[in-house]
Amino acid sequence: MTYTLATRMKAFQSSIFSELGAYKKEKIAAGHKMIDLSIGNPDMPPADFVREELVHTASKKESYGYTLSGIQEFHEAVTEYYNNTHNVTLNAEKEILLLGDKMGSLSLKEIMINTNLEINEIENALKLLIDRNLTKIEIGPSGENTYRFTKDWYGVLGINKNASKNEIKMAYRNIAIKNHPDKNHGNTEAEKVFKEASEAYENIMKHR
């Protein structure tokens, strides 16, 4: 599936790590030996006592908990961070609250939609984004949405994309009457055509 990104996304440049990775591959391909210190991920196992402590802690039931309420040690670490970095004194018991708010999905609209759109246009765009029958959505400043179906629903009804609502209804009506299950008992092919036509009509009219 392809989407048109919001204008704000042009402000983001390529990742420095991606650039370093490409540079490293280029040098290695040219025969140079490289020592990569860019990220700092360890390529050697930690000391025995560290691994033993990890195994011991992981085996204890009390080591696990849902982070919605947070872990006391982490609350204290947050408190210390704000005190050292911002000179702000916080109470780890009463003033530190962590919430799991699914920001990943909520931020999706910030990537896909320009800020000059009205609220109703944003809601409409989000509905289109999650529609399983759409593959591409382009949203302009006027709020107009351009979309393409993953399946040729117009072809299912035997009409072109410029057909009027009345023409769409008539095409669907003719197919539905001819292939209705009540008139085609036991005819699985007719039932399939009827269901597909109904789905085509629903999807086309929903975006008109």
C-alpha positions as CSV (number, residue, x, y, z in Angstrom):
1,M,0.0,0.0,0.0
2,T,1.2,3.5,-0.8
3,Y,0.4,6.8,0.8
4,T,1.3,10.4,0.2
5,L,3.2,11.9,3.1
6,A,2.5,15.3,4.7
7,T,4.6,18.2,3.7
8,R,6.2,18.3,7.2
9,M,8.0,15.0,6.5
10,K,10.3,16.7,4.0
11,A,12.0,18.4,6.9
12,F,13.4,15.1,8.1
13,Q,16.8,14.3,6.6
14,S,18.4,10.8,6.2
15,S,19.6,9.2,9.4
16,I,23.3,9.7,10.2
17,F,23.6,6.0,11.0
18,S,22.2,5.1,7.5
19,E,24.8,7.5,5.9
20,L,27.6,5.9,8.0
21,G,26.4,2.5,7.1
22,A,26.4,3.3,3.4
23,Y,29.9,4.9,3.7
24,K,31.2,1.8,5.5
25,K,29.9,-0.6,2.8
26,E,31.5,1.6,0.1
27,K,34.9,1.5,1.9
28,I,34.7,-2.3,2.5
29,A,33.8,-2.9,-1.2
30,A,36.9,-0.9,-2.1
31,G,39.1,-3.2,0.0
32,H,39.5,-1.1,3.1
33,K,39.3,-2.7,6.6
34,M,36.8,-0.9,8.8
35,I,36.3,-0.7,12.6
36,D,32.7,0.4,13.2
37,L,32.3,2.5,16.4
38,S,29.3,4.4,15.2
39,I,26.5,2.8,17.3
40,G,28.2,1.1,20.2
41,N,26.2,-2.1,20.3
42,P,28.5,-4.7,22.0
43,D,29.7,-7.5,19.8
44,M,31.0,-9.5,22.9
45,P,29.1,-11.1,25.7
46,P,28.9,-9.4,29.1
47,A,30.9,-10.7,32.0
48,D,29.8,-14.0,33.6
49,F,28.5,-12.3,36.8
50,V,26.3,-9.9,34.7
51,R,24.8,-12.8,32.8
52,E,24.2,-14.8,36.0
53,E,22.5,-11.8,37.6
54,L,20.3,-11.4,34.5
55,V,19.3,-15.0,34.6
56,H,18.6,-14.9,38.4
57,T,16.5,-11.7,38.1
58,A,14.6,-13.0,35.1
59,S,13.6,-16.1,37.0
60,K,11.8,-14.2,39.8
61,K,8.1,-13.5,39.4
62,E,8.3,-10.2,41.1
63,S,10.6,-8.9,38.4
64,Y,7.6,-8.6,36.0
65,G,4.8,-6.1,36.0
66,Y,2.7,-3.9,33.7
67,T,4.3,-0.6,33.1
68,L,1.1,1.4,33.3
69,S,1.7,1.8,37.0
70,G,5.5,1.9,36.5
71,I,8.3,0.5,38.5
72,Q,9.5,2.2,41.7
73,E,13.2,2.1,40.6
74,F,12.2,3.7,37.3
75,H,10.2,6.4,39.0
76,E,13.2,7.3,41.2
77,A,15.4,7.4,38.1
78,V,13.0,9.8,36.4
79,T,13.0,11.9,39.5
80,E,16.8,12.0,39.6
81,Y,17.0,12.8,35.9
82,Y,14.7,15.9,36.2
83,N,16.6,17.0,39.3
84,N,20.0,16.8,37.7
85,T,19.0,18.0,34.2
86,H,16.3,20.6,34.8
87,N,16.8,21.4,38.6
88,V,13.2,20.3,39.1
89,T,12.3,18.5,42.4
90,L,9.7,15.7,42.0
91,N,8.1,13.3,44.4
92,A,8.7,9.8,43.0
93,E,5.7,8.5,45.0
94,K,3.1,11.1,44.1
95,E,4.2,13.1,41.1
96,I,5.5,10.5,38.6
97,L,2.8,8.9,36.5
98,L,3.4,6.8,33.4
99,L,0.6,6.0,31.0
100,G,0.6,3.7,28.0
101,D,-1.2,5.8,25.5
102,K,-0.6,4.2,22.1
103,M,1.1,7.3,20.7
104,G,2.5,5.3,17.7
105,S,-0.9,5.0,16.1
106,L,-2.1,8.4,17.2
107,S,0.9,10.0,15.6
108,L,0.2,8.4,12.2
109,K,-2.0,11.3,11.2
110,E,0.8,13.7,11.8
111,I,2.9,11.9,9.2
112,M,0.1,11.6,6.6
113,I,-1.9,14.9,6.9
114,N,-0.9,18.6,6.5
115,T,-1.8,20.9,9.3
116,N,-4.0,23.2,7.2
117,L,-6.8,20.7,7.0
118,E,-10.0,21.1,9.0
119,I,-10.9,18.6,11.7
120,N,-13.7,17.0,9.7
121,E,-11.3,16.6,6.7
122,I,-8.8,14.9,9.0
123,E,-11.4,12.5,10.3
124,N,-12.5,11.7,6.8
125,A,-8.8,11.0,5.8
126,L,-8.3,8.7,8.7
127,K,-11.4,6.7,7.8
128,L,-10.0,6.3,4.3
129,L,-6.6,5.2,5.7
130,I,-8.0,2.3,7.5
131,D,-10.4,1.2,4.7
132,R,-9.2,-2.2,3.5
133,N,-10.3,-1.4,0.0
134,L,-8.1,1.6,-0.6
135,T,-4.4,1.6,-1.6
136,K,-3.5,5.2,-2.2
137,I,-4.8,8.4,-0.7
138,E,-3.8,12.0,-1.6
139,I,-5.1,14.9,0.5
140,G,-4.9,18.4,-0.8
141,P,-5.3,21.7,1.1
142,S,-8.9,21.9,0.0
143,G,-9.6,18.6,1.7
144,E,-10.3,16.6,-1.5
145,N,-9.4,13.0,-1.3
146,T,-8.1,11.0,-4.3
147,Y,-8.2,7.2,-3.8
148,R,-7.8,4.0,-5.8
149,F,-9.6,0.8,-5.0
150,T,-7.5,-2.4,-4.6
151,K,-10.2,-4.2,-6.7
152,D,-12.0,-3.0,-9.8
153,W,-15.5,-2.7,-8.1
154,Y,-16.7,-0.7,-11.1
155,G,-15.8,-3.6,-13.4
156,V,-17.7,-5.9,-11.1
157,L,-20.9,-3.9,-11.8
158,G,-20.0,-3.5,-15.5
159,I,-19.8,0.3,-15.4
160,N,-17.1,2.9,-15.8
161,K,-15.7,5.1,-13.0
162,N,-17.6,8.2,-14.3
163,A,-21.0,6.5,-13.9
164,S,-23.7,8.5,-12.1
165,K,-25.3,7.3,-8.8
166,N,-28.4,6.3,-10.7
167,E,-26.3,4.3,-13.2
168,I,-24.5,2.6,-10.3
169,K,-27.8,1.7,-8.6
170,M,-29.3,0.4,-11.8
171,A,-26.3,-1.8,-12.6
172,Y,-26.3,-3.2,-9.1
173,R,-30.1,-3.8,-9.2
174,N,-30.0,-5.7,-12.4
175,I,-27.2,-8.0,-11.2
176,A,-28.8,-8.5,-7.8
177,I,-32.2,-9.4,-9.2
178,K,-30.7,-11.9,-11.7
179,N,-28.4,-13.6,-9.1
180,H,-30.5,-13.3,-5.9
181,P,-30.3,-16.5,-3.8
182,D,-34.1,-16.7,-3.6
183,K,-34.1,-17.2,-7.4
184,N,-31.1,-19.4,-7.6
185,H,-31.4,-22.1,-4.9
186,G,-28.2,-24.2,-4.7
187,N,-26.4,-22.1,-7.4
188,T,-23.1,-21.2,-5.7
189,E,-21.9,-19.2,-8.7
190,A,-24.9,-17.0,-8.6
191,E,-24.5,-16.5,-4.9
192,K,-20.9,-15.5,-5.4
193,V,-21.8,-13.0,-8.1
194,F,-24.6,-11.6,-5.8
195,K,-22.3,-11.1,-2.8
196,E,-19.5,-9.6,-4.9
197,A,-21.9,-7.1,-6.6
198,S,-23.3,-6.2,-3.1
199,E,-19.8,-5.5,-1.9
200,A,-18.9,-3.5,-5.0
201,Y,-22.0,-1.4,-4.6
202,E,-21.4,-0.8,-0.9
203,N,-17.7,0.3,-1.5
204,I,-18.5,2.5,-4.4
205,M,-21.4,4.3,-2.8
206,K,-19.5,4.7,0.5
207,H,-16.9,7.0,-1.3
208,R,-19.3,9.0,-3.4
